[in-house]
């Protein structure tokens, strides 16, 4: 693990499951954010949960 709370290399490999576009890391909320989809995917115990049903809609 790194300062990110998960393996930073994972961010380079993951894309939004809805849009297939890149994600941004929100360290304060421990989420991966897809601005294109308007969704934030939680990171739980260092593991990104990339399920649309588990994502939070961005405000």
Secondary structure in CASP SS format (residue, H / E / C, confidence):
PFRMAT SS
TARGET T0000
AUTHOR 0000-0000-0000
METHOD secondary structure of the structure
MODEL  1
X C 1.00
X C 1.00
X C 1.00
X C 1.00
X C 1.00
X C 1.00
X C 1.00
X H 1.00
X H 1.00
X H 1.00
X H 1.00
X H 1.00
X H 1.00
X C 1.00
X C 1.00
X C 1.00
X C 1.00
X C 1.00
X C 1.00
X C 1.00
X C 1.00
X C 1.00
X C 1.00
X E 1.00
X E 1.00
X E 1.00
X C 1.00
X C 1.00
X C 1.00
X C 1.00
X E 1.00
X E 1.00
X E 1.00
X E 1.00
X C 1.00
X C 1.00
X C 1.00
X C 1.00
X E 1.00
X E 1.00
X E 1.00
X E 1.00
X E 1.00
X E 1.00
X C 1.00
X C 1.00
X E 1.00
X E 1.00
X C 1.00
X C 1.00
X C 1.00
X H 1.00
X H 1.00
X H 1.00
X C 1.00
X E 1.00
X E 1.00
X C 1.00
X C 1.00
END
